[in-house]
Amino acid sequence: MGGAPNAWPQHWSQQLPPNALDHIPGEGGWPLVGNTFKMLADPHAFAQRMYATYGPVYKNWAFGRWNVGLIGADANELMLFDRDKLFSSEQGWGPVLDQLFPRGLMLIDFDHHRADRRALSIAFKPGPMRHYADSLNRGIAARVEEWGGAEMAFYPAIKKLTLDLAADSFIGIPFGPEADRINQAFVDMVQASVAPIRKPLPGTLMRRGVKGREFLVDFFSKEALKRRELGGGQDMFSQFANATDEDGELLSVESVVDHMNFLMMAAHDTITSSATSLLWLLAANPDWQEKVRQELRAVTGGEGKPVDYDDLGKLELTEMAFKEALRFMPPVPSIPRRALRDFEHGGYTIPAGTQVGINVHLVHHQEEHWPDPLRFDPMRFTPEQVKARHKYAWVPFGGGAHMCLGLHFAYMQVKILLAHVLTRYEVKVAEGYEPQWQPWPIPQPKDGLKVSFKPL
């Protein structure tokens, strides 16, 4: 599995020649800004309109460049599985994340990606995962006890909890007084990823994001050196700090820090988003909430009991409910790449150097794969239903070589969270309540998701 042959161009900042995409249907929007603000206002409606108007291959000018949308399960497979090494993830994410999460696992390709992914996978072996499960059970149980009673905003509560859990499971220490600063750094970096102004000018979102990165690089660099002095450690950061490459050499401190920065963001913000959407959907569908509750009680043995690591696989309905929530509200709504060579798709030749992307959210709501797509129905994920459906109609964790490295950690954390919540409480929302969601860059409810936890 070597690098991509004849990869061109070598950096995402190189622009396509004029008129290179004249044969692709689409639109450029307003002068200078293109469709940037239309997309940010309602990205799902914008994508649906473009798809309905121009078909499954269309061009769109936004964020200072042309992008070509590739819509459908076949397009998902083409780009994510990438059997011919046509696409660069590094150059696809570069315009969005290069100033914020450079050289993270999602921003490297081919041989470099394969080598670093293999080195980092040590942190997700059974030994460390058992350690994380114990940490998650302890941390979640203690916090969930505080949630009973009056209506509360769930999103900020679960965001704080996932950060604290990441401190314990990932870094092995409580952040203490630095917790708020670290949390704000991640918030600033994620928000900067879709900032219309891409230069870190004073007062801009990008400036705040770049400053957040500087803070975290300093923090994690010092910690990485400490972990190498101490050796061992079951937390994820200690595993990364002492990981070795194919030649048996330790990864550079800079590499460890870049990967830790990226994976902390991915674990912290995406799990926060997906846990929030799942809890909302279960509150809005009490029949399914009760089915999941009965399974959790049967497997764990009762109220507030920890979930044994070896029992996680028994929580089949719980996993199906989580998968349906990930379909309904994928935490990464779209995925970009850059074409390294000319390729054919949907009757069009798309030239090398084109920024291309798939729309996960749109495909997750296509009726050809998901009848009545706005209905919450975990039974879509029975083995029979999954087998009958296009393999790439559901891609919340990406796919191919860049499949999310921490997906099993995500399943584990959400199952443990539900076990401690649903065996203690009935989760309720007001009659007719439906939160408004900020859809980009990672979905979150604008009002924090108002729920109440009624003790059983």
C-alpha positions as a Python dict, from the first residue, in 0.01 Angstrom:
ca = {
    (1, 'M'): (0, 0, 0),
    (2, 'G'): (224, 277, -125),
    (3, 'G'): (163, 646, -177),
    (4, 'A'): (-65, 784, -445),
    (5, 'P'): (101, 767, -788),
    (6, 'N'): (140, 1091, -988),
    (7, 'A'): (-26, 1292, -711),
    (8, 'W'): (-91, 1647, -835),
    (9, 'P'): (-116, 1919, -723),
    (10, 'Q'): (83, 1892, -404),
    (11, 'H'): (-91, 2157, -194),
    (12, 'W'): (-454, 2259, -155),
    (13, 'S'): (-373, 2630, -196),
    (14, 'Q'): (-303, 2576, -568),
    (15, 'Q'): (-610, 2688, -760),
    (16, 'L'): (-763, 2514, -1059),
    (17, 'P'): (-706, 2669, -1401),
    (18, 'P'): (-983, 2911, -1509),
    (19, 'N'): (-1282, 2740, -1667),
    (20, 'A'): (-1167, 2394, -1551),
    (21, 'L'): (-1514, 2322, -1413),
    (22, 'D'): (-1724, 2493, -1679),
    (23, 'H'): (-1875, 2158, -1777),
    (24, 'I'): (-2002, 2087, -1422),
    (25, 'P'): (-2349, 2227, -1342),
    (26, 'G'): (-2384, 2455, -1041),
    (27, 'E'): (-2359, 2815, -929),
    (28, 'G'): (-2115, 3068, -791),
    (29, 'G'): (-2347, 3280, -580),
    (30, 'W'): (-2277, 3640, -486),
    (31, 'P'): (-1967, 3834, -597),
    (32, 'L'): (-1655, 3768, -386),
    (33, 'V'): (-1825, 3564, -109),
    (34, 'G'): (-2003, 3317, -339),
    (35, 'N'): (-2243, 3091, -149),
    (36, 'T'): (-2050, 3098, 180),
    (37, 'F'): (-2315, 3279, 385),
    (38, 'K'): (-2602, 3088, 224),
    (39, 'M'): (-2435, 2764, 323),
    (40, 'L'): (-2364, 2878, 679),
    (41, 'A'): (-2723, 2997, 726),
    (42, 'D'): (-2873, 2653, 653),
    (43, 'P'): (-2624, 2403, 509),
    (44, 'H'): (-2871, 2113, 489),
    (45, 'A'): (-3135, 2311, 300),
    (46, 'F'): (-2865, 2455, 73),
    (47, 'A'): (-2727, 2111, -13),
    (48, 'Q'): (-3075, 1971, -73),
    (49, 'R'): (-3157, 2260, -308),
    (50, 'M'): (-2832, 2217, -502),
    (51, 'Y'): (-2892, 1842, -533),
    (52, 'A'): (-3254, 1892, -644),
    (53, 'T'): (-3155, 2160, -894),
    (54, 'Y'): (-2833, 2026, -1044),
    (55, 'G'): (-2826, 1655, -966),
    (56, 'P'): (-2576, 1432, -782),
    (57, 'V'): (-2268, 1613, -920),
    (58, 'Y'): (-2263, 1992, -885),
    (59, 'K'): (-2020, 2277, -830),
    (60, 'N'): (-2045, 2551, -572),
    (61, 'W'): (-1825, 2853, -496),
    (62, 'A'): (-1773, 2899, -121),
    (63, 'F'): (-1492, 2983, 119),
    (64, 'G'): (-1285, 3126, -165),
    (65, 'R'): (-1279, 2830, -404),
    (66, 'W'): (-1487, 2599, -621),
    (67, 'N'): (-1605, 2276, -462),
    (68, 'V'): (-1775, 1985, -636),
    (69, 'G'): (-2042, 1798, -442),
    (70, 'L'): (-2071, 1423, -501),
    (71, 'I'): (-2406, 1304, -365),
    (72, 'G'): (-2518, 946, -304),
    (73, 'A'): (-2408, 618, -151),
    (74, 'D'): (-2202, 533, -460),
    (75, 'A'): (-2020, 866, -428),
    (76, 'N'): (-1957, 793, -60),
    (77, 'E'): (-1800, 461, -155),
    (78, 'L'): (-1593, 611, -435),
    (79, 'M'): (-1442, 878, -212),
    (80, 'L'): (-1413, 700, 122),
    (81, 'F'): (-1304, 354, 10),
    (82, 'D'): (-1080, 516, -255),
    (83, 'R'): (-949, 192, -401),
    (84, 'D'): (-752, 380, -667),
    (85, 'K'): (-603, 641, -431),
    (86, 'L'): (-766, 926, -617),
    (87, 'F'): (-826, 1151, -319),
    (88, 'S'): (-625, 1336, -57),
    (89, 'S'): (-778, 1378, 287),
    (90, 'E'): (-494, 1611, 386),
    (91, 'Q'): (-562, 1846, 95),
    (92, 'G'): (-939, 1811, 135),
    (93, 'W'): (-945, 1915, 499),
    (94, 'G'): (-654, 2157, 453),
    (95, 'P'): (-859, 2472, 373),
    (96, 'V'): (-1078, 2404, 679),
    (97, 'L'): (-838, 2269, 943),
    (98, 'D'): (-480, 2337, 837),
    (99, 'Q'): (-434, 2630, 1077),
    (100, 'L'): (-610, 2450, 1361),
    (101, 'F'): (-541, 2075, 1355),
    (102, 'P'): (-244, 2030, 1116),
    (103, 'R'): (-97, 1682, 1082),
    (104, 'G'): (-375, 1521, 1283),
    (105, 'L'): (-463, 1169, 1170),
    (106, 'M'): (-736, 1297, 938),
    (107, 'L'): (-493, 1542, 774),
    (108, 'I'): (-231, 1296, 652),
    (109, 'D'): (-242, 1049, 364),
    (110, 'F'): (-129, 710, 238),
    (111, 'D'): (201, 575, 381),
    (112, 'H'): (231, 847, 647),
    (113, 'H'): (-128, 794, 755),
    (114, 'R'): (-94, 415, 761),
    (115, 'A'): (223, 427, 973),
    (116, 'D'): (90, 676, 1227),
    (117, 'R'): (-248, 503, 1248),
    (118, 'R'): (-74, 174, 1324),
    (119, 'A'): (136, 338, 1596),
    (120, 'L'): (-164, 509, 1756),
    (121, 'S'): (-388, 201, 1742),
    (122, 'I'): (-210, 70, 2053),
    (123, 'A'): (-428, 308, 2254),
    (124, 'F'): (-741, 120, 2143),
    (125, 'K'): (-630, -233, 2226),
    (126, 'P'): (-831, -435, 2483),
    (127, 'G'): (-603, -347, 2778),
    (128, 'P'): (-635, 30, 2748),
    (129, 'M'): (-1002, 0, 2649),
    (130, 'R'): (-1077, -187, 2974),
    (131, 'H'): (-903, 95, 3160),
    (132, 'Y'): (-1115, 355, 2978),
    (133, 'A'): (-1433, 157, 3056),
    (134, 'D'): (-1354, 163, 3428),
    (135, 'S'): (-1282, 537, 3414),
    (136, 'L'): (-1600, 607, 3221),
    (137, 'N'): (-1817, 407, 3462),
    (138, 'R'): (-1676, 593, 3763),
    (139, 'G'): (-1691, 940, 3611),
    (140, 'I'): (-2036, 907, 3455),
    (141, 'A'): (-2193, 749, 3765),
    (142, 'A'): (-2074, 1033, 3988),
    (143, 'R'): (-2201, 1307, 3756),
    (144, 'V'): (-2535, 1148, 3661),
    (145, 'E'): (-2638, 1136, 4027),
    (146, 'E'): (-2654, 1517, 4017),
    (147, 'W'): (-2897, 1536, 3723),
    (148, 'G'): (-3230, 1440, 3881),
    (149, 'G'): (-3506, 1696, 3926),
    (150, 'A'): (-3580, 2021, 3744),
    (151, 'E'): (-3544, 2089, 3375),
    (152, 'M'): (-3184, 2145, 3267),
    (153, 'A'): (-2982, 2221, 2955),
    (154, 'F'): (-2829, 1887, 2863),
    (155, 'Y'): (-2574, 1993, 2601),
    (156, 'P'): (-2348, 2205, 2826),
    (157, 'A'): (-2374, 1940, 3100),
    (158, 'I'): (-2270, 1653, 2874),
    (159, 'K'): (-2000, 1869, 2712),
    (160, 'K'): (-1845, 1936, 3052),
    (161, 'L'): (-1875, 1568, 3140),
    (162, 'T'): (-1713, 1445, 2817),
    (163, 'L'): (-1424, 1687, 2870),
    (164, 'D'): (-1376, 1559, 3226),
    (165, 'L'): (-1397, 1200, 3102),
    (166, 'A'): (-1139, 1277, 2835),
    (167, 'A'): (-912, 1421, 3102),
    (168, 'D'): (-935, 1097, 3298),
    (169, 'S'): (-941, 838, 3018),
    (170, 'F'): (-725, 1018, 2763),
    (171, 'I'): (-478, 1211, 2975),
    (172, 'G'): (-499, 1035, 3309),
    (173, 'I'): (-520, 1352, 3518),
    (174, 'P'): (-793, 1594, 3619),
    (175, 'F'): (-748, 1922, 3437),
    (176, 'G'): (-826, 2114, 3754),
    (177, 'P'): (-821, 2492, 3721),
    (178, 'E'): (-713, 2465, 3353),
    (179, 'A'): (-1034, 2285, 3252),
    (180, 'D'): (-1227, 2591, 3142),
    (181, 'R'): (-935, 2728, 2942),
    (182, 'I'): (-879, 2396, 2766),
    (183, 'N'): (-1248, 2355, 2692),
    (184, 'Q'): (-1265, 2708, 2549),
    (185, 'A'): (-960, 2639, 2330),
    (186, 'F'): (-1136, 2341, 2172),
    (187, 'V'): (-1457, 2541, 2124),
    (188, 'D'): (-1265, 2823, 1956),
    (189, 'M'): (-1078, 2585, 1726),
    (190, 'V'): (-1392, 2402, 1612),
    (191, 'Q'): (-1586, 2725, 1550),
    (192, 'A'): (-1291, 2868, 1354),
    (193, 'S'): (-1304, 2572, 1116),
    (194, 'V'): (-1601, 2729, 931),
    (195, 'A'): (-1511, 3094, 987),
    (196, 'P'): (-1579, 3299, 671),
    (197, 'I'): (-1257, 3499, 727),
    (198, 'R'): (-973, 3247, 688),
    (199, 'K'): (-688, 3469, 811),
    (200, 'P'): (-624, 3503, 1188),
    (201, 'L'): (-691, 3877, 1196),
    (202, 'P'): (-748, 4042, 1537),
    (203, 'G'): (-1104, 3995, 1661),
    (204, 'T'): (-1189, 3712, 1419),
    (205, 'L'): (-1302, 3356, 1491),
    (206, 'M'): (-989, 3230, 1316),
    (207, 'R'): (-767, 3436, 1545),
    (208, 'R'): (-935, 3286, 1851),
    (209, 'G'): (-897, 2938, 1701),
    (210, 'V'): (-527, 2984, 1628),
    (211, 'K'): (-466, 3117, 1980),
    (212, 'G'): (-650, 2816, 2120),
    (213, 'R'): (-422, 2585, 1924),
    (214, 'E'): (-113, 2767, 2056),
    (215, 'F'): (-232, 2714, 2413),
    (216, 'L'): (-298, 2342, 2363),
    (217, 'V'): (30, 2279, 2181),
    (218, 'D'): (217, 2425, 2478),
    (219, 'F'): (11, 2223, 2728),
    (220, 'F'): (38, 1889, 2548),
    (221, 'S'): (408, 1932, 2460),
    (222, 'K'): (502, 1965, 2826),
    (223, 'E'): (279, 1672, 2921),
    (224, 'A'): (422, 1448, 2646),
    (225, 'L'): (774, 1493, 2783),
    (226, 'K'): (652, 1410, 3134),
    (227, 'R'): (489, 1087, 3009),
    (228, 'R'): (810, 975, 2845),
    (229, 'E'): (998, 1028, 3167),
    (230, 'L'): (739, 832, 3364),
    (231, 'G'): (684, 553, 3106),
    (232, 'G'): (389, 314, 3113),
    (233, 'G'): (40, 445, 3189),
    (234, 'Q'): (-290, 312, 3055),
    (235, 'D'): (-435, 650, 2961),
    (236, 'M'): (-443, 736, 2591),
    (237, 'F'): (-190, 1019, 2610),
    (238, 'S'): (71, 797, 2778),
    (239, 'Q'): (10, 535, 2509),
    (240, 'F'): (60, 796, 2235),
    (241, 'A'): (365, 952, 2399),
    (242, 'N'): (538, 615, 2410),
    (243, 'A'): (417, 482, 2074),
    (244, 'T'): (683, 378, 1824),
    (245, 'D'): (694, 380, 1447),
    (246, 'E'): (770, 84, 1218),
    (247, 'D'): (1142, 124, 1292),
    (248, 'G'): (1089, 111, 1667),
    (249, 'E'): (1155, 484, 1711),
    (250, 'L'): (936, 702, 1930),
    (251, 'L'): (705, 936, 1742),
    (252, 'S'): (822, 1297, 1761),
    (253, 'V'): (673, 1509, 2039),
    (254, 'E'): (526, 1735, 1769),
    (255, 'S'): (352, 1437, 1609),
    (256, 'V'): (218, 1313, 1944),
    (257, 'V'): (82, 1661, 2020),
    (258, 'D'): (-82, 1700, 1678),
    (259, 'H'): (-253, 1361, 1706),
    (260, 'M'): (-362, 1423, 2065),
    (261, 'N'): (-503, 1764, 1975),
    (262, 'F'): (-704, 1619, 1689),
    (263, 'L'): (-829, 1308, 1870),
    (264, 'M'): (-927, 1505, 2181),
    (265, 'M'): (-1135, 1735, 1959),
    (266, 'A'): (-1285, 1441, 1772),
    (267, 'A'): (-1371, 1249, 2088),
    (268, 'H'): (-1485, 1548, 2289),
    (269, 'D'): (-1703, 1737, 2040),
    (270, 'T'): (-1840, 1455, 1825),
    (271, 'I'): (-1940, 1239, 2123),
    (272, 'T'): (-2098, 1543, 2288),
    (273, 'S'): (-2304, 1605, 1974),
    (274, 'S'): (-2407, 1244, 1915),
    (275, 'A'): (-2493, 1178, 2281),
    (276, 'T'): (-2711, 1491, 2281),
    (277, 'S'): (-2902, 1396, 1968),
    (278, 'L'): (-2951, 1039, 2098),
    (279, 'L'): (-3088, 1158, 2433),
    (280, 'W'): (-3326, 1399, 2257),
    (281, 'L'): (-3453, 1126, 2024),
    (282, 'L'): (-3507, 883, 2312),
    (283, 'A'): (-3687, 1151, 2514),
    (284, 'A'): (-3908, 1226, 2213),
    (285, 'N'): (-3973, 853, 2157),
    (286, 'P'): (-4052, 714, 2505),
    (287, 'D'): (-4142, 371, 2369),
    (288, 'W'): (-3786, 328, 2244),
    (289, 'Q'): (-3648, 479, 2561),
    (290, 'E'): (-3825, 205, 2758),
    (291, 'K'): (-3699, -72, 2527),
    (292, 'V'): (-3341, 45, 2568),
    (293, 'R'): (-3389, 84, 2944),
    (294, 'Q'): (-3509, -276, 2981),
    (295, 'E'): (-3210, -407, 2787),
    (296, 'L'): (-2967, -202, 2998),
    (297, 'R'): (-3124, -327, 3321),
    (298, 'A'): (-3112, -686, 3203),
    (299, 'V'): (-2744, -666, 3107),
    (300, 'T'): (-2612, -456, 3397),
    (301, 'G'): (-2831, -600, 3671),
    (302, 'G'): (-3019, -291, 3783),
    (303, 'E'): (-3017, 77, 3863),
    (304, 'G'): (-2688, 263, 3823),
    (305, 'K'): (-2480, -53, 3787),
    (306, 'P'): (-2152, -25, 3593),
    (307, 'V'): (-2131, -181, 3249),
    (308, 'D'): (-1870, -453, 3237),
    (309, 'Y'): (-1639, -422, 2938),
    (310, 'D'): (-1716, -781, 2834),
    (311, 'D'): (-2092, -706, 2834),
    (312, 'L'): (-2080, -412, 2594),
    (313, 'G'): (-2149, -639, 2295),
    (314, 'K'): (-2474, -759, 2453),
    (315, 'L'): (-2632, -411, 2430),
    (316, 'E'): (-2771, -466, 2081),
    (317, 'L'): (-3083, -245, 2100),
    (318, 'T'): (-2880, 30, 2264),
    (319, 'E'): (-2630, 18, 1980),
    (320, 'M'): (-2906, 19, 1720),
    (321, 'A'): (-3059, 329, 1882),
    (322, 'F'): (-2721, 502, 1877),
    (323, 'K'): (-2669, 413, 1512),
    (324, 'E'): (-3010, 556, 1426),
    (325, 'A'): (-2923, 879, 1610),
    (326, 'L'): (-2598, 896, 1411),
    (327, 'R'): (-2802, 856, 1094),
    (328, 'F'): (-3050, 1120, 1200),
    (329, 'M'): (-2788, 1375, 1311),
    (330, 'P'): (-2437, 1276, 1195),
    (331, 'P'): (-2177, 1467, 1400),
    (332, 'V'): (-1968, 1529, 1087),
    (333, 'P'): (-2232, 1635, 830),
    (334, 'S'): (-1998, 1650, 529),
    (335, 'I'): (-1651, 1523, 439),
    (336, 'P'): (-1407, 1691, 196),
    (337, 'R'): (-1126, 1551, -19),
    (338, 'R'): (-913, 1681, -307),
    (339, 'A'): (-875, 1496, -634),
    (340, 'L'): (-515, 1399, -706),
    (341, 'R'): (-589, 1282, -1059),
    (342, 'D'): (-869, 1324, -1313),
    (343, 'F'): (-1158, 1085, -1247),
    (344, 'E'): (-1502, 1002, -1387),
    (345, 'H'): (-1823, 1006, -1185),
    (346, 'G'): (-2188, 1054, -1269),
    (347, 'G'): (-2112, 1119, -1634),
    (348, 'Y'): (-1860, 1396, -1566),
    (349, 'T'): (-1481, 1416, -1581),
    (350, 'I'): (-1361, 1589, -1265),
    (351, 'P'): (-1008, 1727, -1301),
    (352, 'A'): (-711, 1683, -1070),
    (353, 'G'): (-692, 1958, -813),
    (354, 'T'): (-1069, 1983, -760),
    (355, 'Q'): (-1197, 2017, -405),
    (356, 'V'): (-1469, 1751, -379),
    (357, 'G'): (-1693, 1645, -97),
    (358, 'I'): (-1969, 1409, 7),
    (359, 'N'): (-2272, 1511, 213),
    (360, 'V'): (-2325, 1257, 490),
    (361, 'H'): (-2637, 1424, 628),
    (362, 'L'): (-2811, 1436, 290),
    (363, 'V'): (-2742, 1068, 209),
    (364, 'H'): (-2854, 971, 561),
    (365, 'H'): (-3195, 1119, 471),
    (366, 'Q'): (-3239, 983, 118),
    (367, 'E'): (-3566, 790, 97),
    (368, 'E'): (-3420, 531, -138),
    (369, 'H'): (-3214, 404, 156),
    (370, 'W'): (-3420, 529, 451),
    (371, 'P'): (-3802, 520, 406),
    (372, 'D'): (-3968, 794, 611),
    (373, 'P'): (-3624, 937, 699),
    (374, 'L'): (-3749, 1182, 965),
    (375, 'R'): (-3888, 897, 1175),
    (376, 'F'): (-3665, 761, 1454),
    (377, 'D'): (-3651, 385, 1398),
    (378, 'P'): (-3357, 185, 1538),
    (379, 'M'): (-3493, -127, 1365),
    (380, 'R'): (-3329, 8, 1050),
    (381, 'F'): (-3012, -145, 1195),
    (382, 'T'): (-3114, -507, 1235),
    (383, 'P'): (-2861, -736, 1061),
    (384, 'E'): (-3114, -809, 787),
    (385, 'Q'): (-3178, -439, 716),
    (386, 'V'): (-2808, -357, 717),
    (387, 'K'): (-2729, -642, 478),
    (388, 'A'): (-2999, -528, 234),
    (389, 'R'): (-2881, -166, 225),
    (390, 'H'): (-2592, -6, 35),
    (391, 'K'): (-2284, -38, 255),
    (392, 'Y'): (-2201, 331, 217),
    (393, 'A'): (-2551, 470, 279),
    (394, 'W'): (-2452, 511, 648),
    (395, 'V'): (-2110, 668, 707),
    (396, 'P'): (-2107, 869, 1034),
    (397, 'F'): (-1754, 743, 1105),
    (398, 'G'): (-1626, 788, 751),
    (399, 'G'): (-1490, 480, 581),
    (400, 'G'): (-1193, 314, 417),
    (401, 'A'): (-841, 389, 542),
    (402, 'H'): (-963, 700, 728),
    (403, 'M'): (-1243, 524, 919),
    (404, 'C'): (-1260, 684, 1264),
    (405, 'L'): (-992, 524, 1483),
    (406, 'G'): (-1196, 583, 1798),
    (407, 'L'): (-1534, 451, 1686),
    (408, 'H'): (-1533, 166, 1940),
    (409, 'F'): (-1451, 415, 2215),
    (410, 'A'): (-1753, 621, 2104),
    (411, 'Y'): (-1984, 318, 2120),
    (412, 'M'): (-1846, 230, 2463),
    (413, 'Q'): (-1885, 578, 2609),
    (414, 'V'): (-2242, 622, 2485),
    (415, 'K'): (-2351, 277, 2605),
    (416, 'I'): (-2206, 342, 2951),
    (417, 'L'): (-2368, 687, 2961),
    (418, 'L'): (-2711, 545, 2874),
    (419, 'A'): (-2673, 265, 3128),
    (420, 'H'): (-2622, 514, 3409),
    (421, 'V'): (-2889, 758, 3289),
    (422, 'L'): (-3176, 534, 3178),
    (423, 'T'): (-3163, 286, 3466),
    (424, 'R'): (-3198, 581, 3708),
    (425, 'Y'): (-3423, 827, 3525),
    (426, 'E'): (-3701, 874, 3278),
    (427, 'V'): (-3574, 1141, 3040),
    (428, 'K'): (-3852, 1382, 2939),
    (429, 'V'): (-3899, 1683, 2712),
    (430, 'A'): (-4195, 1919, 2703),
    (431, 'E'): (-4491, 1828, 2484),
    (432, 'G'): (-4426, 1941, 2127),
    (433, 'Y'): (-4071, 2053, 2206),
    (434, 'E'): (-3825, 2027, 1918),
    (435, 'P'): (-3492, 2207, 1954),
    (436, 'Q'): (-3339, 2418, 1681),
    (437, 'W'): (-2996, 2291, 1584),
    (438, 'Q'): (-2680, 2472, 1481),
    (439, 'P'): (-2588, 2231, 1202),
    (440, 'W'): (-2223, 2325, 1140),
    (441, 'P'): (-1941, 2253, 1203),
    (442, 'I'): (-2059, 1993, 1457),
    (443, 'P'): (-2435, 1987, 1535),
    (444, 'Q'): (-2554, 2124, 1866),
    (445, 'P'): (-2892, 2247, 1997),
    (446, 'K'): (-2910, 2625, 2006),
    (447, 'D'): (-3094, 2625, 2339),
    (448, 'G'): (-2875, 2356, 2496),
    (449, 'L'): (-3154, 2090, 2476),
    (450, 'K'): (-3404, 2136, 2759),
    (451, 'V'): (-3470, 1802, 2931),
    (452, 'S'): (-3569, 1679, 3274),
    (453, 'F'): (-3452, 1363, 3451),
    (454, 'K'): (-3736, 1211, 3651),
    (455, 'P'): (-3613, 954, 3907),
    (456, 'L'): (-3767, 611, 3848),
}
